[in-house]
Amino acid sequence: MRRLVSLVIILVAACSGNPKPKPDAAKDIGFNKPSTSLHANMDVSGTVVDLGPADLSCLGTASADVATTVPVVLTTTVKDFQDNAKLNGGAVNPVNITAFKDVDYTHPFDTQMSTYSSTACPKNAPCGNVMVTVPVGTKRFGFQMVDPAASPAFLPTFLLFQSVDPSTPAQTLDKIQTVGQSTAQLLPALIGETRTPGTGVLAGALRDCSKHEISNFVATVSSTPGTATPISGSEAYYFQSGVDLPVHHCMDGMCTQNELDSASGDGLFMLIQLPPSTMAYVQMWGYKSDADVGGPMTEIAELQVPVLSDSVVTGSYEPLRQ
């Protein structure tokens, strides 16, 4: 969750404003072939450690998702990403939160507004708290967070592919976070990009069957499931391991320390300049073993998502299951 949150922080800042663009390689639609196979990684005291080949033992196996057998009251807190700097514990103004099955945000199963206190409160106080009820029969669900104010303080933000224990009636999720409008002013465009108004942003992190971040995959957004049909205009970027900042594409296939054409050990990626679409397919591809390098890549993960104008859609990605 921490890595996904840091991704959201940076990607909006890096894709907004009007920076002076830095010369970059040809636009990367997310389907350049990596030079090595998929590896697992783990953060050890702030250092990303390569654990060797990624655990793909669950790839193509039956899904382990279990539908809820009881209504689950899930308590969480809505915070701005700058929660450590906020006097009110990071809670943002009252937020409209909808929760929905899978990615069907147009048919929410619960709609709530978070609490808010304009006075200072400690981080363990109920600032920004909200409770949503996850109905029986739910396997995966998502959140949409929208500012009801006439002048929104944050962008519409989605968090997809969430789950709960299927049989525990009351549960807690640490926090869900919004992306403030001011984020766009905090960091210049680190990758020399000016986001096209009206386009959408998709982002996430990929983990293997042992929940370790995967490196050396490529991400793309496709108009078709199961096959890579990259959507025109989309651009893929990856994040420097241990720094959680997006970097430029490699020039002429030769990567410097601050350039990437595939994911680093953080497993983070973002796809920008996307035209709005009711549904698109975020895909991750790579080589399962060193013996596969140079041949056809294997699709490792895929999630059907909406692409929404001037919105950020994030998710946690796992190997494809049946």
Phi, psi and omega in degrees: 000318180302315182293324180292320178297315180297328177298313181299318179306309189283320188296323180290319178295322184282344184247018182232169178086192182228069183282166170278114187293141174271139178306134183231166175291177177305147183304133182261110180278002175097019181228028171286141182283130177289163183266355181212172185278170182292132179235153175267150182219157179214141177277119178242103179053043177088357178247129180279122184251130177282121183264001182100197184307139179295146177278105180247025184297336181269353182300124179081000179272173180296142180298141178266002180296138178236131180290146178297138179257351176223156172296132182251118174273110185254119179260131177214178180232132178268122183228155168283152183298337180272040189300330181290341183261357185267134179294330183268029176077012178094354180293141177263173177306164181313132186240135171279120181242128170243145176240140188213154178289142176051242178239019184275073185290345180280350179230075182292149174265349175205144177227127184220166172238132182288152175285162180203142175237128180282350178265162181295145175209150180294163187293343179263007178276162186280050174274125178079010182290150176207147177238128174240149180254118179272120187285164175301141177092009182263130174259302179236150180208173181218171177240144167239131180241124184227137177277121182283354183292153179297326175246090187302137178275344181216160179284148171306126187233133179245145171231116187249169171065044179264160179211162177227167172296129190290344188235010180257116189294329182234124182220165182231136171247129188311304181192157167235144191236142176264164180246107185292150175301326183292342179303324181297340180263349187281324182231135175291170183289099185295338181249016176069029183252146168242112184295135178284122179306141179092349178271168181248167178234130173243143183205165178174188178225141181251131179234154182273190184292343176259012178070023175265144178298140181258139174247166174073022172258163172244147182243145177211164173241123189247152175274353181229146178280145173080342177229150181273107174236077188305137179285131182302134178097340183289148178226136181254139175225153181237166189247140181292128184302132177083346182250332180060040175235141179288148181231167181291164175284158178292144176267124176056031177077001180253110185270132171271184182297331184251030178224145181215143170243002175209172187291145176270191182293349177280343179069019186260144178211162171215150179234122187236176179060036184268128175292142180305142180208142178300318178213139173221171184237109175281125185233147172237131183233155177182185179259124183290332180214166179299329181293340182273345187302131180098343179263200178295138177279158178254138175285123184262323184211154178202140176217129178280125185221158170276149171249117187244142181301129175053040178228158178247123179244116181244162178196160174258127187251145182227165176303145181301135175239166178276000000 
